[in-house]
Amino acid sequence: MTVAEASPASASGSDEAVLRLYDEAASRYDLINDLVSFGTSNWYRRRTILSLELPSDATLVDVGSGTGSLALAAQRFLPDSPSIVAVDPSTEMRRLAEKAGVRDVRPGCFDSIPVPDRSMDAVVSGYAIRYAADFAAAFAEIRRVMRPGGRLVLLEMIVPARGIGRGLSRFLIRGVGARVFPVLCRSRSAGDLLRHFWDAISSFVPPEVVTAALVDAGFEEVEYRHVGGLLGEFRARVSDV
Ligand SMILES: C[S@@+](CC[C@H](N)C(=O)[O-])C[C@H]1O[C@@H](n2cnc3c(N)ncnc32)[C@H](O)[C@@H]1O
C-alpha cells in the first residue's frame, strides 16, 4: 500500500469521547505528565529512543504521539533521519506537537498510520496502545509500515491485577490526583483526564494478552518488561526478510 492508498488519516479508529478529553486537556498534558512521573517522563522517553540503538539516519514513526515527546527525542538522537513522523488523532495534541518543534505531524491512529509500506526502521508509542480497539488490526498496520529488521517499542502503564499496589494506585491517581491536579494545573479538564487515565489503565488487558497478539501478528523477539512502578514496555522486531 502506498501513502496515497492508505486510508485518509482521521480519528475514525478512535473513541470520540477520548479525543475530546485529550483535546480539552492538551494544554495541561505535559504538566500533568511531569507531576505524575515526578519529572522523569521525558528522561525515560529519551532513554527509550537511545535504547533502540538505531543508526543516525533511521526512520521512525511515533503513534499516539500526543504533544510529541518521543518524536522530539527521536529528532535529537537521529539527526540524519529523512523521516520522523508523529501521528495522533487529537487535533489539539498535534497542534502542540508542532508548536514544540516536531517537524512532521500527521493525523492518524493505530488503525491507519499514514506512512508508506516498509518505510520505518522503528515504530514507537508512548502510553497509547491502550486505545487500540483491536490489537490484531493495530499490529498488522504497524507491521505494514516497518522495514525488515525494524524495531517496535510500546510504553504502557500496567496496573497490578490485584492487591495493595492496585488499591494504592487507584487512591493516588483517581482519589488524590483527580482532586489535586485541577488545582495545581488550574484546569478542571486535568481532573477529567486523571479519572479517565485511571479507568483506561485499570481496564487494560494483562501484558500476556499484548505479547500474544504481537506473536500472532508475526513479530519476533517479543518481550514484556516491567520497568518499575506502573511503567511497562513491550518490545518486538520484525524479521530481516
Ligand atoms: C496518554 S497520551 C500519550 C501521548 C504521548 N505518546 C506521550 O508519551 O506522552 C495518549 C495519546 O493517544 C492518542 N490516541 C487516542 N486514541 C488513539 C488511537 N486509536 N490511536 C492512536 N493514538 C490514539 C491520544 O490522542 C493521546 O495523544
The ligand as an SDF file (V2000), in Angstrom:
LIG
                    3D

 27 29  0  0  0  0  0  0  0  0999 V2000
   -1.5270    9.3170   27.2420 C   0  0  0  0  0  0  0  0  0  0  0  0
   -1.3620   10.1620   25.6980 S   0  0  0  0  0  0  0  0  0  0  0  0
    0.3130    9.7820   25.2640 C   0  0  0  0  0  0  0  0  0  0  0  0
    0.9830   10.8410   24.4480 C   0  0  0  0  0  0  0  0  0  0  0  0
    2.4610   10.6420   24.1750 C   0  0  0  0  0  0  0  0  0  0  0  0
    2.7210    9.4510   23.4160 N   0  0  0  0  0  0  0  0  0  0  0  0
    3.2840   10.6030   25.4410 C   0  0  0  0  0  0  0  0  0  0  0  0
    4.1700    9.7480   25.5640 O   0  0  0  0  0  0  0  0  0  0  0  0
    3.0880   11.4650   26.2850 O   0  0  0  0  0  0  0  0  0  0  0  0
   -2.2990    9.1260   24.6220 C   0  0  0  0  0  0  0  0  0  0  0  0
   -2.3950    9.6630   23.1980 C   0  0  0  0  0  0  0  0  0  0  0  0
   -3.0250    8.6570   22.3870 O   0  0  0  0  0  0  0  0  0  0  0  0
   -3.8470    9.3080   21.4560 C   0  0  0  0  0  0  0  0  0  0  0  0
   -4.8540    8.3430   20.9540 N   0  0  0  0  0  0  0  0  0  0  0  0
   -6.1450    8.1770   21.3300 C   0  0  0  0  0  0  0  0  0  0  0  0
   -6.7360    7.2120   20.5970 N   0  0  0  0  0  0  0  0  0  0  0  0
   -5.7760    6.7390   19.7590 C   0  0  0  0  0  0  0  0  0  0  0  0
   -5.7570    5.7240   18.7340 C   0  0  0  0  0  0  0  0  0  0  0  0
   -6.8410    4.9870   18.4640 N   0  0  0  0  0  0  0  0  0  0  0  0
   -4.6130    5.5450   18.0280 N   0  0  0  0  0  0  0  0  0  0  0  0
   -3.5060    6.2620   18.3220 C   0  0  0  0  0  0  0  0  0  0  0  0
   -3.4670    7.2290   19.2800 N   0  0  0  0  0  0  0  0  0  0  0  0
   -4.5850    7.4550   19.9850 C   0  0  0  0  0  0  0  0  0  0  0  0
   -4.4230   10.4980   22.2260 C   0  0  0  0  0  0  0  0  0  0  0  0
   -4.9100   11.4910   21.3490 O   0  0  0  0  0  0  0  0  0  0  0  0
   -3.2330   10.9380   23.0520 C   0  0  0  0  0  0  0  0  0  0  0  0
   -2.4880   11.9370   22.4050 O   0  0  0  0  0  0  0  0  0  0  0  0
  1  2  1  0
  2  3  1  0
  2 10  1  0
  3  4  1  0
  4  5  1  0
  5  6  1  0
  5  7  1  0
  7  8  2  0
  7  9  1  0
 10 11  1  0
 11 12  1  0
 11 26  1  0
 12 13  1  0
 13 14  1  0
 13 24  1  0
 14 15  1  0
 14 23  1  0
 15 16  2  0
 16 17  1  0
 17 18  1  0
 17 23  2  0
 18 19  1  0
 18 20  2  0
 20 21  1  0
 21 22  2  0
 22 23  1  0
 24 25  1  0
 24 26  1  0
 26 27  1  0
M  CHG  2   2   1   9  -1
M  END
$$$$
